[in-house]
Amino acid sequence: QVELVESGGGLVQAGGSLRLSCVASGFTFSRDTMRWYRQAPGKERELVAAIASAGDTFVVASERDRFIISRDNAQNTVDLQMNNLKPEDTAVYSCNLPRLGYWGQGTQVTVSS
């Protein structure tokens, strides 16, 4: 059974950093593209970053200078390093396995000004 479990969210002041982690199980992690999404209050969920099985990465242009996505196929984890956080980054961040349509439960990130 596929399971995605996120961690690493929390409350941080503007300018701070957080590292989110998603632990995956129930499928061959190393073969799959993984994505991070976020949903801010009152807004639609949006793609933040993706990483292919071979390690090619994509980060949305608006966050490209602050966010880094990475993966560890030995540990079945995909991380999102977020730097210089802003209040507008406040959202629930979720891990996604696009091939099968699975989502984690999400982790809350709150950035105070």
C-alpha positions, 0 to 999 in steps of 0.5 A: 500500500502506497504511503507518503508521510510528510514532516518538517513543517512548523512556525518560523519567522520571515527569513528563516528556513525549513526542510520538509521531508516526505518518506514514501513506501509501498512502491518502487520509489527510485523509479518515480517522479515526485512532487511537492505542492502547497495550498495556502488558505483560501487558494488553490493547491499549486505545484512547487517543485518536482524531481524525476527518478534520475534526479532532474529537478523543477522548481516553479520560477517564483521560488527558484532562488529559494527552494531546493528539491532533492531525493534520496532513493536509498532512504525513499525520501524526497525533501524540500529545502526552503530558504528565506521564507516569507509570510506568503509561503504559509500553506500546507505542503503536500508530497505527491506521487503523480503516476498513481495519484497519491498524496500525503497528509500534508505538513503545515508551514507558517511564516510570521512577519 
